[in-house]
Amino acid sequence: MSDITAGEVNVLPRDRALALEVRAGKIGFAAFEGPELIDCGTHRYARHGDGARSTVAKFAALLDFVTPAVVVTRRPRRSAHESSNRARSRWRTLASALQRRAIPLIVVPRKRAKSCFAERGCRSKSDIATWLVARFPSLAWRLPPKRKTWQREAHAVVIFDAVATAVASGLIPTRP
C-alpha cells in the first residue's frame, strides 16, 4: 500500500472523513463531515491473544457507523519497543481492512503533523490540544489537564492526536 496525500484524493466538501491515531492498546478516532467534528472517541482492544480479531471487529463497526469517504492517519513510530511493534501490526491490519473496502487511506508524515502546529505556535501536545479546542469547542470536555513529566498521558490524548492528524492532512479547514 502506497502513501497518498490529501491532494490525490477527490473528497467533496460534505464527505465524511475518519481520522485515526493507532496505539498498541487503543485507537483514537475523530469523524468529520466536511469541516465539522461529528464524533470522536477511543476503542480499546486486547493486547495479546485475540487482539487482531478484536481490532478488526471494532474497526469494522466504526467504519459501518461513520461510513467515511476517506481515512486519515499517521504511521506508528518506528521504535524497536514492543508497544511500537504492536501498534504497527494493528496499523497494517487496519490498512488492509480499508484496502478491502476500497476506502482511500491518507498517511500524514509525522514531521508534517508536527510542523503544521509549530507554525501555529504550538510547542507541546497540551498547546495543540488547547488550539484544537478553540477550533472544535465540542472537544472542550475531553481536554486533559497539562501533564507533568512524571505523569502518564491521559486516555483522551489519542482523540486530540487523531483530530490533529486530520487538521495536518489539509482535509479539515482550520477556519470554520
Order of alpha helices (4+ residues) and beta strands (2+ residues): beta-beta-beta-alpha-beta-alpha-beta-alpha-alpha-alpha
